[in-house]
Amino acid sequence: MGQLSGLRVGDLAYMAPELALVISAILLSILDLFMPAKQKRTLLGWLTVVALAVSAALVIPRLGTDAPISLLNQSYRLDDFANLIKLVLLTGTGLVVFMSLGSVDREEILHEGEFYYLFLPAVLGGMIMASSADLITLYVGLETLSITTYIMVGIRKKHHLANEGAFKYLIQGGISSAVILYGMSFLYGMTGTTNLLEIRTALDSTAAAESFGPILYLSFFLLLAGFGFKVAAAPFHTWAPDAYQGAATPVTAFLAVVSKAAAFAVTFRVLIYVYYDLLAGSTDMPLGHDAFLAVSGLAAAAMIIGNTMALRQADLKRLMAYSGIANAGYLLVPIATGYSMVHHSTFEELLFYLIAYLFMNIGAFAMIMLVERSSGGTALKGLAGLYYRAPWSAAAMVLIILSLAGIPVTGGFFGKIFIMFGAVANHQYWLAAVMILTSVISFYYYFGLVRQMFMRRDEEETVLRPAAPLVITLWLCAAAGVLMGFFPHLLIEGISQIFSFTTDFWSA
């Protein structure tokens, strides 16, 4: 692997995607000061989309490179694991910003320019998390993302639900960050280093693992609890419904998709890279299997609590919050089952479902924005008679709901199937059974949305006039879900050809 101990001027090219976002955020914040209000409302939004597209274009050529690159004394790692996650983050953020163009409530969001370009440092934090190979770098990325999203959730200053959600998110987010930092401190205390490679090497011996046994488990469970909050997995989910409901809908979509994807990336890298072989793969440590059994329990709890609590929701954003909690459980299953000689496609399964989840949720939030603009709220009854008011948008929403529910042949269906087969291959039959049972439960509330659209009438017959970017985003997401269902092998094989555990994960 190419190793660059320091960061020289010539090495900045390796960080071009991140630098593009930094430079764009600075320039847009300056433009915001001098541009007339009417012009900057849309122009800054479009420039934000362009900045995200440029960053993604700089990531794509690095896919499938022969050897990972390490910068800053191996604290920042540029490998295909990070590159694939970065594309997911940038795509999700780009769609969120694009669908908000012309659809932002200007009476609630007074500083619309800030609303748009704050997405740039937020996704930058997620990209830093994806490439982090050091605990300090990881924490910097985590806090960059977290602090920015605290501001974004509370940007609707006159909205009491936004204030309440932002306060809960800030307090619980600060506690979870402290828990993560506490877990990291134990890793540093055991090994004397913050570098993940050096930590793994120092602990990769029976003598070291046995001598640090209790502290090793303590660090694992502290990190699991902290990461559980970041991915909004039950029982660490209590902030999500209020934050999702109070935030502006594009911000909610960002939290549900991009922030969660970044958190899963760092959870996967830390738990699998540092702990899996040491704990779950060791026969010398009696508590080893129990450590990753806790991840399985967290996944099962998220699936059960998320789906059952969604049954009683009358607000669309709260319903999607609990749906996201359930999906966090599905995404935790590949981390819980890990990898083995008979099953080594853990990351492929995680990423496939993460991509399907991206399109499903952003499409759903696009529809919520459409309903919000017509009814003035996000109540479930706002969907009533949607088929009669906007038949084509209702048709696109049906395709998205089919994917969310995991109905063949959609991206959501194959994403769940791949994860379930992985659990079975690693003999986690009970976890696969929980996936099936909770997916069946989800049919009730997902198809409740269809019932509202087709079998209920809107008394006022409100005419919908959505902005073009909103409709385009809705249909892009619907089409992507269908294409992933018809051609799942193309995406899963493409990921397999780009990513390799040996090259991109284990190599020094």
C-alpha positions in Angstrom: 0.0 0.0 0.0 1.2 3.5 -0.8 2.0 5.2 2.5 2.5 8.9 2.9 3.5 9.8 6.4 3.0 13.6 6.1 0.7 15.7 4.0 2.7 17.5 1.3 1.3 19.9 -1.2 1.4 17.3 -4.0 -0.6 14.9 -1.8 -3.6 17.2 -1.6 -4.8 15.7 -4.9 -5.7 12.6 -3.0 -8.1 14.6 -0.9 -9.6 16.5 -3.8 -13.2 15.4 -3.1 -13.0 16.6 0.5 -11.2 19.8 -0.5 -13.9 20.6 -3.1 -16.5 20.6 -0.4 -14.4 22.7 1.9 -13.7 25.3 -0.7 -17.3 25.3 -1.9 -18.7 25.8 1.6 -16.4 28.8 2.1 -17.2 30.4 -1.2 -21.0 29.9 -0.8 -20.9 31.4 2.7 -19.2 34.5 1.3 -21.6 34.7 -1.6 -24.5 34.5 0.8 -23.3 37.7 2.4 -23.5 39.8 -0.8 -26.1 38.3 -3.0 -29.7 39.7 -3.1 -32.2 37.5 -1.2 -34.3 36.6 -4.2 -31.3 35.4 -6.2 -29.5 33.4 -3.5 -32.7 31.4 -2.7 -32.2 29.2 -5.7 -28.7 29.9 -6.9 -27.0 28.8 -3.7 -29.0 25.6 -3.8 -28.0 24.8 -7.3 -24.3 25.7 -6.5 -24.5 23.3 -3.6 -25.7 20.5 -6.0 -22.9 21.3 -8.4 -20.3 21.2 -5.5 -21.6 17.7 -4.5 -21.5 16.5 -8.1 -17.9 17.8 -8.5 -16.9 16.0 -5.3 -18.5 12.7 -6.5 -16.8 13.1 -9.9 -13.5 13.3 -8.1 -14.2 10.1 -6.1 -15.3 7.9 -9.1 -11.8 7.7 -10.8 -10.4 6.3 -7.5 -12.7 3.3 -7.5 -11.0 -0.1 -8.1 -7.4 1.3 -7.5 -4.8 -1.4 -7.0 -3.7 -0.3 -3.5 -5.1 1.9 -0.8 -3.4 5.2 0.1 -2.7 6.3 3.6 -2.2 9.9 4.5 -1.3 11.8 7.8 0.7 9.0 9.2 -1.9 6.4 8.3 -4.7 8.2 10.0 -6.7 8.8 6.8 -7.2 5.9 4.5 -8.3 6.1 0.9 -9.5 2.6 0.0 -12.5 1.3 -2.0 -14.5 0.8 1.2 -14.3 4.6 1.8 -14.8 5.5 -1.9 -18.0 3.5 -2.2 -19.4 4.9 1.0 -18.5 8.4 -0.1 -20.4 8.0 -3.3 -23.5 6.9 -1.3 -23.1 9.9 1.0 -22.7 12.4 -1.9 -25.5 10.9 -3.9 -27.9 11.0 -1.0 -27.0 14.6 -0.1 -27.2 15.6 -3.8 -30.8 14.2 -4.1 -31.8 15.8 -0.8 -30.6 19.2 -1.8 -32.0 18.9 -5.3 -35.5 17.9 -4.2 -35.6 20.9 -1.8 -35.0 23.4 -4.6 -38.1 25.6 -4.9 -39.9 23.6 -2.1 -38.4 25.1 1.1 -40.8 27.0 3.3 -39.3 30.5 3.4 -41.4 31.6 6.3 -40.0 28.9 8.6 -36.4 28.9 7.3 -35.3 32.5 7.4 -31.7 31.9 6.3 -32.2 29.8 3.2 -28.7 30.2 1.9 -27.3 28.7 5.1 -29.8 26.0 4.9 -28.3 24.8 1.6 -24.6 25.1 2.1 -24.7 23.6 5.6 -25.2 20.3 3.8 -21.6 20.5 2.6 -19.7 20.4 6.0 -22.2 17.8 7.1 -21.4 15.4 4.3 -17.7 16.3 4.7 -17.9 15.0 8.2 -19.4 11.7 6.9 -16.7 11.4 4.3 -14.0 11.8 7.0 -15.7 9.1 9.0 -15.6 6.8 6.0 -11.9 7.2 5.5 -10.8 7.3 9.1 -8.1 4.9 10.1 -7.4 6.6 13.4 -9.7 7.2 16.4 -8.9 10.9 16.5 -9.7 11.4 12.8 -12.8 9.4 13.3 -14.0 11.6 16.2 -13.2 14.8 14.2 -15.4 13.5 11.4 -18.1 12.4 13.8 -18.3 15.7 15.5 -18.2 17.7 12.2 -21.3 15.8 11.0 -23.0 15.9 14.4 -22.6 19.6 15.2 -23.7 20.6 11.7 -26.8 18.5 11.9 -27.6 19.9 15.4 -27.8 23.3 13.7 -29.7 22.0 10.7 -32.4 20.4 12.9 -32.9 23.6 14.8 -32.8 26.0 11.8 -36.6 26.4 11.9 -36.3 28.8 14.9 -40.0 29.7 15.1 -41.2 26.1 15.1 -41.6 24.7 18.6 -41.3 21.0 17.4 -38.0 21.9 15.8 -36.7 23.5 19.0 -37.8 20.4 21.0 -36.3 18.0 18.6 -33.0 19.9 18.2 -32.6 20.1 22.0 -33.2 16.3 22.5 -30.9 15.6 19.6 -28.2 17.8 21.0 -28.3 16.5 24.5 -28.5 12.8 23.6 -26.0 13.3 20.8 -23.5 14.8 23.2 -23.9 12.0 25.6 -23.4 9.4 22.9 -20.3 11.2 21.6 -18.9 11.1 25.2 -19.7 7.3 25.4 -17.8 6.7 22.2 -14.9 8.8 23.4 -14.9 6.8 26.6 -14.7 3.5 24.7 -11.9 4.9 22.5 -9.9 5.8 25.7 -9.9 2.2 26.7 -8.5 1.1 23.4 -5.8 3.7 23.7 -5.0 2.7 27.2 -4.6 -1.0 26.2 -2.5 -0.3 23.1 -0.8 3.1 23.5 -2.0 4.2 20.1 -5.1 5.6 18.3 -4.3 4.1 14.9 -6.7 1.3 14.1 -4.1 -0.8 12.3 -1.7 -0.6 15.3 -4.6 -1.3 17.7 -5.5 -4.4 15.8 -1.9 -5.5 15.7 -1.3 -4.9 19.4 -4.4 -6.9 20.4 -4.0 -9.6 17.8 -2.4 -12.1 20.2 -4.0 -14.5 22.7 -1.8 -13.2 25.5 -2.7 -9.6 24.9 -6.4 -10.3 24.5 -6.6 -12.4 27.6 -4.7 -9.9 29.8 -7.1 -7.1 28.7 -10.2 -9.2 28.6 -12.6 -7.2 30.8 -11.4 -3.8 29.5 -11.6 -5.1 25.9 -15.3 -6.0 26.4 -16.0 -2.7 28.1 -14.6 -0.8 25.2 -16.6 -2.9 22.8 -19.9 -2.3 24.5 -19.3 1.4 25.0 -18.6 1.9 21.3 -21.6 -0.3 20.4 -23.8 1.9 22.6 -22.4 5.1 21.1 -22.7 3.9 17.5 -26.2 2.5 18.3 -27.3 6.1 19.0 -25.7 7.4 15.8 -27.5 4.8 13.6 -30.8 5.3 15.6 -31.1 1.6 16.7 -33.4 0.7 19.6 -33.0 1.2 22.5 -30.8 4.2 21.6 -33.5 5.6 19.3 -35.5 8.0 21.5 -34.1 11.2 19.9 -35.1 10.2 16.3 -38.9 10.5 16.2 -38.8 14.1 17.7 -35.8 15.2 15.7 -37.3 13.8 12.5 -40.7 15.4 13.1 -39.4 18.8 14.1 -36.7 19.2 11.4 -37.4 20.6 7.9 -38.2 17.6 5.7 -35.0 17.8 3.6 -33.0 17.8 6.9 -35.0 14.8 8.1 -34.2 13.0 4.9 -30.5 13.8 5.4 -30.6 12.4 9.0 -32.4 9.3 7.9 -30.1 8.4 5.0 -26.8 10.2 4.9 -26.0 10.6 8.5 -27.1 7.0 9.2 -25.0 5.7 6.3 -21.9 7.5 7.6 -22.5 6.0 11.1 -22.8 2.5 9.6 -19.6 2.9 7.7 -17.6 3.8 10.9 -19.5 1.1 12.9 -18.5 -1.5 10.3 -14.9 -0.4 10.1 -14.3 -0.3 13.8 -16.3 -3.3 15.0 -15.3 -5.7 12.2 -11.7 -4.5 11.7 -10.7 -4.2 15.4 -12.9 -6.7 17.2 -14.4 -9.4 15.0 -11.4 -11.8 14.7 -10.4 -11.0 18.3 -13.8 -11.7 19.9 -16.3 -13.5 17.7 -13.6 -15.5 15.8 -11.7 -16.6 18.9 -12.2 -19.9 20.6 -9.9 -19.0 23.5 -12.2 -16.2 24.9 -15.4 -17.6 26.3 -17.2 -14.3 26.1 -16.1 -13.6 22.5 -19.2 -14.9 20.8 -21.4 -13.1 23.3 -20.0 -9.7 22.3 -21.3 -10.0 18.7 -24.4 -11.7 20.0 -25.1 -8.3 21.6 -25.0 -6.8 18.1 -27.5 -9.4 17.0 -29.7 -8.5 20.0 -29.4 -4.8 19.1 -30.4 -5.6 15.5 -33.4 -7.7 16.6 -34.5 -5.0 19.1 -34.4 -2.3 16.5 -36.4 -4.4 14.0 -39.1 -5.3 16.5 -39.4 -2.0 18.3 -39.2 0.1 15.0 -41.8 -1.9 13.2 -44.3 -2.3 16.1 -44.1 1.4 17.1 -44.6 2.5 13.5 -48.0 0.8 13.6 -49.5 3.5 15.8 -48.1 6.6 14.1 -50.4 9.2 12.6 -47.6 11.5 11.5 -45.7 10.6 8.3 -42.3 11.8 9.6 -42.6 9.9 12.8 -43.7 6.9 10.9 -40.6 7.1 8.7 -38.5 7.6 11.9 -39.6 4.3 13.3 -39.2 2.7 9.8 -35.7 4.0 9.9 -35.1 2.4 13.3 -36.3 -0.9 11.9 -34.1 -0.6 8.9 -31.1 0.2 11.2 -31.8 -3.3 12.6 -31.7 -4.9 9.1 -28.4 -3.1 8.4 -26.9 -4.2 11.7 -27.4 -7.9 10.7 -24.4 -8.1 8.4 -22.2 -6.6 11.1 -23.6 -9.0 13.7 -23.1 -12.1 11.5 -19.6 -11.0 10.3 -17.8 -13.1 7.8 -16.5 -16.7 7.5 -15.0 -19.0 5.0 -18.5 -19.8 3.6 -19.7 -16.3 3.8 -17.5 -13.3 3.0 -19.9 -10.9 1.2 -20.8 -9.0 4.4 -19.9 -5.6 3.0 -21.6 -6.2 -0.3 -24.9 -7.1 1.5 -24.6 -4.0 3.7 -23.9 -1.6 0.9 -26.6 -3.1 -1.5 -29.3 -2.5 1.1 -27.8 0.9 2.1 -28.2 2.0 -1.6 -31.7 0.6 -1.8 -32.5 2.3 1.6 -31.2 5.6 0.2 -33.6 5.6 -2.8 -36.5 4.3 -0.8 -36.3 6.9 1.9 -35.4 9.9 -0.1 -38.3 9.1 -2.4 -40.6 8.7 0.6 -39.5 12.1 2.0 -40.0 13.7 -1.4 -43.6 12.6 -1.2 -43.9 13.9 2.3 -42.7 17.3 1.1 -45.3 17.2 -1.6 -48.0 16.5 1.0 -46.6 19.1 3.3 -46.8 21.8 0.7 -50.5 21.0 -0.1 -51.9 20.3 3.4 -49.6 22.4 5.5 -48.6 19.5 7.7 -47.3 15.9 7.7 -50.3 14.1 9.1 -51.0 10.7 7.6 -54.4 11.9 6.5 -52.6 14.4 4.2 -52.1 11.4 1.8 -55.9 11.0 1.5 -57.0 10.9 -2.2 -53.6 11.5 -3.5 -54.3 9.2 -6.5 -57.1 11.6 -7.6 -55.1 14.7 -7.1 -51.7 13.6 -8.5 -52.0 10.2 -10.0 -48.5 10.0 -11.4 -46.9 11.0 -8.1 -49.1 8.4 -6.4 -47.9 5.7 -8.8 -44.3 6.6 -8.1 -45.0 6.5 -4.3 -46.5 3.0 -4.7 -43.3 1.7 -6.2 -41.3 3.2 -3.4 -43.6 1.7 -0.8 -43.3 -1.7 -2.4 -39.5 -1.4 -2.1 -39.8 -0.3 1.5 -42.0 -3.3 2.4 -39.6 -5.7 0.6 -42.1 -6.9 -2.1 -40.7 -8.7 -5.1 -39.2 -7.5 -7.4 -37.7 -4.4 -5.9 -34.4 -3.3 -4.5 -35.6 -3.5 -0.9 -36.7 -7.1 -1.4 -33.3 -8.2 -2.7 -31.5 -6.2 -0.1 -33.3 -8.0 2.7 -32.9 -11.4 0.9 -29.1 -11.0 0.6 -28.8 -10.0 4.3 -31.1 -12.8 5.4 -29.2 -15.4 3.4 -26.0 -14.1 4.9 -27.4 -14.6 8.4 -28.5 -18.2 7.5 -25.0 -18.9 6.0 -23.5 -18.0 9.4 -26.1 -20.1 11.3 -28.0 -17.1 12.7 -31.3 -18.7 12.0 -33.2 -16.8 14.7 -32.0 -13.5 13.4 -33.3 -14.4 9.9 -36.6 -15.4 11.5 -36.9 -12.0 13.2 -36.2 -10.3 9.8 -39.0 -12.2 8.2 -41.5 -11.7 11.0 -40.9 -7.9 11.3 -41.0 -7.5 7.6 -44.5 -9.0 7.6 -45.5 -6.6 10.4 -44.3 -3.7 8.3 -46.7 -4.5 5.5 -49.6 -3.2 7.7 -48.3 0.4 8.0 -46.7 0.6 4.6 -49.8 -0.5 2.8 -51.8 1.8 5.1 -50.2 4.6 3.1 -51.5 3.0 -0.1 -54.9 2.7 1.4 -54.9 6.4 2.2 -53.8 7.4 -1.4 -56.3 5.2 -3.2 -59.3 4.5 -0.8 -59.7 7.7 1.0 -60.9 11.0 -0.4 -59.6 14.5 0.5 -62.6 16.6 1.5 -61.0 19.8 0.2 -59.6 18.2 -3.0 -56.5 20.3 -2.7 -54.7 20.6 -6.0 -51.0 19.6 -5.9 -48.5 21.8 -7.8 -45.1 20.4 -6.8 -41.9 21.9 -7.9 -40.2 20.1 -10.8 -37.1 19.0 -8.8 -39.4 17.3 -6.3 -41.2 15.3 -8.9 -38.0 14.4 -10.7 -36.4 13.2 -7.4 -39.6 11.1 -6.6 -39.5 9.3 -10.0 -35.7 8.9 -9.9 -36.0 7.1 -6.6 -38.9 5.0 -7.7 -37.1 4.0 -10.9 -33.9 3.2 -9.1 -35.8 0.9 -6.7 -37.3 -1.0 -9.6 -34.1 -1.3 -11.5 -32.3 -2.6 -8.5 -35.0 -5.2 -8.2 -34.7 -6.4 -11.8 -30.9 -6.3 -12.0 -29.6 -6.9 -8.5 -26.8 -9.1 -9.7 -25.2 -6.2 -11.6 -24.9 -4.0 -8.6 -23.8 -6.8 -6.2 -21.2 -8.1 -8.7 -20.0 -4.5 -9.3 -19.4 -4.0 -5.6 -17.6 -7.3 -5.3 -15.3 -6.4 -8.2 -14.4 -3.1 -6.6 -14.2 -4.0 -2.9 -12.0 -6.7 -1.4 -11.6 -7.6 2.3 -8.0 -8.6 1.7 -6.9 -5.5 -0.3 -9.2 -2.7 1.0 -9.7 -3.8 4.6 -6.9 -6.0 6.0 -3.9 -4.7 4.1 -1.5 -2.5 6.0 
